[in-house]
Amino acid sequence: MSYRIDEIDKRILYHLAADARNTSAPTIAEKVDVTSATIRHRIRQMEDAGIIEGYHADIDYERTDGRIVNQFTCTAPVADRHRLAQAALQVSGVVNVRKLMAGRENLVVTAVGTNTDDVTRIARELSNLGLDLEREDIVQEELFHPYHPFGAEDEPSKSFADVQNLAGGAEVIEFTVPEDAAITGQTLEAANESGVIDGDSLVISIERGDAVLTPRGDTVVEAGDVVTLFAPESVPDGTVEAFETPTSDRVADGDE
């Protein structure tokens, strides 16, 4: 299933990677300036698309009766790598297997043993599967951090837009509408008549929480709406600015 993430999705992934357990939809919504319903909807979409594969506990096994965390760097025949990775996961004590795109040292197995004898038993079982154990290391500490480019924590507050270029120079652009945008609170008819939306651009959908609205002249654009706009050529700067936080406000926020 194909799924193209936008700026809202990236921020969601950043905050979930930072601390999924203590991060709620309202918390992310406040930071991204959309509704909680939109965040929950986006998370469900990314789960369905296989982008979010699960939520895993970060466990310090050494604190559970002094267990030993060991990492085995192994080589598997390339043709059998997937099968052997699945088999390694079934070995008692193995908690993680990574497949690497390499000819040698192409499987990294993390296992937890109750003592050195148990670690030796795990190594023997991995070897019996047909894996060549190249190296064994005791894991002292593992640190995590969310992917920086998805966070952009140092940027001032702004609206989020995703642009798709079509054949012939046409554009489809998706905006998340901030509270102080020129378009916020206006009907589409009024926005067209006043020139806030140029005459060639067409609003083709409005996502509001879990609902997708059919745009009509009397439809009022609200803060947090995800508005999709089509233009036969590039969307004019004036129309783009109508969906964004005014530049003066963004500069003031950045100076604080």
C-alpha positions as CSV (number, residue, x, y, z in Angstrom):
1,M,0.0,0.0,0.0
2,S,1.4,3.4,-1.1
3,Y,1.4,6.2,1.4
4,R,3.1,9.6,1.0
5,I,3.8,11.3,4.4
6,D,3.4,15.1,4.7
7,E,4.7,17.5,7.3
8,I,1.9,16.7,9.8
9,D,2.8,13.0,9.6
10,K,6.5,13.7,10.1
11,R,5.8,15.7,13.3
12,I,3.6,12.8,14.5
13,L,6.3,10.3,13.9
14,Y,8.9,12.5,15.6
15,H,6.9,12.8,18.8
16,L,5.9,9.1,18.9
17,A,9.5,8.2,18.4
18,A,10.5,10.5,21.3
19,D,8.1,9.0,23.8
20,A,5.1,7.1,22.5
21,R,3.9,6.1,25.9
22,N,3.5,9.6,27.3
23,T,2.5,11.3,24.1
24,S,-1.2,11.8,23.5
25,A,-3.1,13.0,20.4
26,P,-4.0,16.3,22.1
27,T,-0.3,16.9,23.0
28,I,0.8,16.5,19.4
29,A,-2.2,18.5,18.1
30,E,-1.2,21.4,20.3
31,K,2.3,21.4,18.9
32,V,1.2,21.0,15.2
33,D,-1.8,23.3,15.5
34,V,-4.4,20.8,14.2
35,T,-7.3,19.0,16.0
36,S,-6.8,15.9,18.1
37,A,-9.2,14.0,15.8
38,T,-6.9,14.8,12.9
39,I,-3.9,13.4,14.8
40,R,-5.7,10.2,15.7
41,H,-6.9,9.8,12.1
42,R,-3.3,10.3,10.7
43,I,-1.9,7.8,13.2
44,R,-4.5,5.2,12.1
45,Q,-3.7,5.8,8.5
46,M,0.1,5.3,9.1
47,E,-0.6,2.2,11.1
48,D,-2.8,0.8,8.3
49,A,0.0,1.7,5.7
50,G,2.6,-0.2,7.8
51,I,4.6,3.0,8.5
52,I,4.0,2.7,12.2
53,E,4.7,-1.0,12.8
54,G,4.2,-1.1,16.6
55,Y,4.9,0.5,20.0
56,H,7.7,-1.3,21.9
57,A,8.8,-1.0,25.5
58,D,12.4,0.0,26.1
59,I,13.4,-2.4,28.8
60,D,16.6,-2.4,30.8
61,Y,17.1,-6.1,31.2
62,E,20.1,-5.7,33.4
63,R,17.8,-4.4,36.1
64,T,15.7,-7.5,36.0
65,D,17.8,-9.9,38.1
66,G,21.1,-8.9,36.5
67,R,20.4,-10.4,33.1
68,I,23.0,-10.0,30.3
69,V,22.2,-8.3,27.0
70,N,24.4,-9.8,24.2
71,Q,24.7,-8.8,20.6
72,F,25.7,-11.5,18.0
73,T,26.9,-10.3,14.6
74,C,26.3,-13.2,12.2
75,T,26.6,-14.1,8.6
76,A,23.8,-15.9,6.8
77,P,23.8,-17.0,3.2
78,V,22.0,-14.2,1.3
79,A,19.4,-16.6,-0.1
80,D,18.5,-17.9,3.4
81,R,18.8,-14.6,5.3
82,H,15.1,-14.0,5.8
83,R,14.4,-17.6,6.7
84,L,17.3,-17.7,9.2
85,A,16.2,-14.3,10.7
86,Q,12.8,-15.7,11.4
87,A,14.3,-18.8,12.9
88,A,16.6,-16.8,15.1
89,L,13.6,-14.9,16.6
90,Q,12.3,-18.3,17.8
91,V,15.4,-19.0,19.9
92,S,14.5,-18.5,23.6
93,G,16.1,-15.3,24.8
94,V,16.4,-13.5,21.4
95,V,14.5,-10.2,21.5
96,N,15.6,-8.5,18.2
97,V,17.0,-9.4,14.8
98,R,18.2,-6.9,12.2
99,K,18.8,-7.9,8.6
100,L,21.6,-5.9,6.9
101,M,22.1,-5.5,3.1
102,A,25.5,-7.1,3.1
103,G,27.2,-10.2,2.0
104,R,28.9,-10.9,5.3
105,E,27.8,-9.9,8.9
106,N,24.3,-9.4,7.5
107,L,22.3,-10.4,10.6
108,V,22.6,-8.7,14.0
109,V,20.9,-10.6,16.8
110,T,20.2,-9.2,20.2
111,A,19.5,-11.7,23.0
112,V,19.0,-11.6,26.8
113,G,20.5,-14.3,28.9
114,T,20.1,-15.1,32.6
115,N,23.9,-15.7,33.0
116,T,26.9,-16.5,30.9
117,D,25.9,-20.2,30.5
118,D,22.6,-19.1,29.1
119,V,24.3,-16.7,26.6
120,T,26.5,-19.6,25.5
121,R,23.4,-21.7,25.0
122,I,21.8,-19.0,22.8
123,A,25.1,-18.8,20.7
124,R,25.1,-22.5,20.2
125,E,21.4,-22.6,19.1
126,L,22.1,-19.7,16.6
127,S,25.1,-21.6,15.3
128,N,23.0,-24.8,14.9
129,L,20.5,-22.9,12.7
130,G,23.3,-22.4,10.2
131,L,24.5,-18.9,11.2
132,D,28.2,-18.1,11.3
133,L,28.9,-16.1,14.5
134,E,31.4,-13.5,13.6
135,R,31.4,-11.5,16.8
136,E,29.8,-11.4,20.3
137,D,29.5,-8.2,22.3
138,I,27.9,-7.4,25.6
139,V,25.5,-4.4,25.2
140,Q,26.3,-1.8,27.8
141,E,23.8,0.9,26.9
142,E,21.5,1.7,24.0
143,L,20.4,5.3,23.3
144,F,17.6,6.5,21.1
145,H,16.5,9.8,19.6
146,P,13.8,10.7,17.1
147,Y,14.8,11.6,13.6
148,H,15.7,15.3,13.7
149,P,14.4,16.3,10.2
150,F,10.9,15.2,11.2
151,G,10.9,17.4,14.3
152,A,12.2,20.8,13.2
153,E,11.8,21.9,16.8
154,D,14.0,25.0,16.3
155,E,11.7,26.5,13.6
156,P,9.1,29.2,14.4
157,S,5.4,28.2,14.4
158,K,4.0,28.0,10.8
159,S,1.4,26.3,8.8
160,F,2.1,23.0,7.2
161,A,1.9,22.6,3.4
162,D,2.5,19.6,1.2
163,V,2.9,20.2,-2.6
164,Q,2.5,17.7,-5.4
165,N,3.6,18.7,-8.9
166,L,1.4,17.3,-11.7
167,A,2.1,17.0,-15.5
168,G,1.7,20.2,-17.4
169,G,2.8,22.4,-14.5
170,A,-0.4,21.9,-12.4
171,E,-0.1,21.7,-8.6
172,V,-2.0,20.1,-5.8
173,I,-1.1,21.7,-2.5
174,E,-2.4,20.7,1.0
175,F,-2.4,23.2,3.8
176,T,-3.1,22.9,7.5
177,V,-4.8,26.1,8.4
178,P,-3.5,28.1,11.4
179,E,-5.8,30.3,13.6
180,D,-4.4,33.6,12.3
181,A,-4.4,32.9,8.6
182,A,-6.3,35.3,6.3
183,I,-8.5,32.5,5.1
184,T,-9.6,31.4,8.6
185,G,-13.2,32.1,9.4
186,Q,-14.1,33.0,5.8
187,T,-16.5,31.2,3.5
188,L,-15.0,29.9,0.2
189,E,-17.3,32.2,-1.7
190,A,-16.1,35.3,0.2
191,A,-12.5,34.2,-0.2
192,N,-12.9,34.0,-4.0
193,E,-14.8,37.3,-4.3
194,S,-12.1,39.1,-2.2
195,G,-9.2,37.5,-4.1
196,V,-7.9,35.7,-1.0
197,I,-8.1,32.6,-3.2
198,D,-7.2,33.5,-6.8
199,G,-9.8,32.7,-9.5
200,D,-7.8,29.8,-11.1
201,S,-7.3,27.9,-7.8
202,L,-9.9,25.4,-6.7
203,V,-10.5,24.0,-3.2
204,I,-11.1,20.3,-3.9
205,S,-11.4,18.9,-0.3
206,I,-11.4,19.9,3.3
207,E,-10.4,17.4,6.0
208,R,-11.8,18.3,9.4
209,G,-11.0,15.8,12.1
210,D,-12.3,12.4,10.8
211,A,-14.6,14.0,8.3
212,V,-13.8,15.0,4.7
213,L,-16.1,17.8,3.6
214,T,-17.2,18.6,0.1
215,P,-16.3,22.3,-0.5
216,R,-19.2,24.6,-1.2
217,G,-19.5,28.3,-1.5
218,D,-20.9,28.7,2.1
219,T,-18.3,26.3,3.6
220,V,-16.4,28.2,6.3
221,V,-12.6,27.5,6.6
222,E,-11.7,26.7,10.2
223,A,-8.4,26.6,12.1
224,G,-7.0,23.1,12.0
225,D,-8.7,22.2,8.6
226,V,-6.5,20.4,6.1
227,V,-7.4,22.1,2.8
228,T,-6.4,20.7,-0.5
229,L,-6.1,23.2,-3.4
230,F,-5.7,22.5,-7.1
231,A,-4.2,25.0,-9.6
232,P,-3.7,24.5,-13.3
233,E,-0.4,26.3,-12.9
234,S,1.7,27.1,-9.8
235,V,-0.4,28.4,-6.9
236,P,0.2,32.2,-6.7
237,D,2.1,33.4,-3.7
238,G,-0.8,35.5,-2.5
239,T,-3.1,32.5,-2.3
240,V,-0.4,30.5,-0.4
241,E,0.1,33.4,2.1
242,A,-3.7,33.4,2.8
243,F,-3.3,29.9,4.3
244,E,-0.2,30.7,6.4
245,T,0.6,32.5,9.6
246,P,1.3,36.2,8.7
247,T,5.1,36.7,8.3
248,S,5.2,39.4,11.0
249,D,3.7,36.9,13.5
250,R,6.2,34.3,12.6
251,V,9.2,36.7,13.0
252,A,7.8,37.8,16.4
253,D,7.5,34.1,17.5
254,G,11.0,33.4,16.4
255,D,12.4,36.4,18.4
256,E,10.9,35.3,21.7
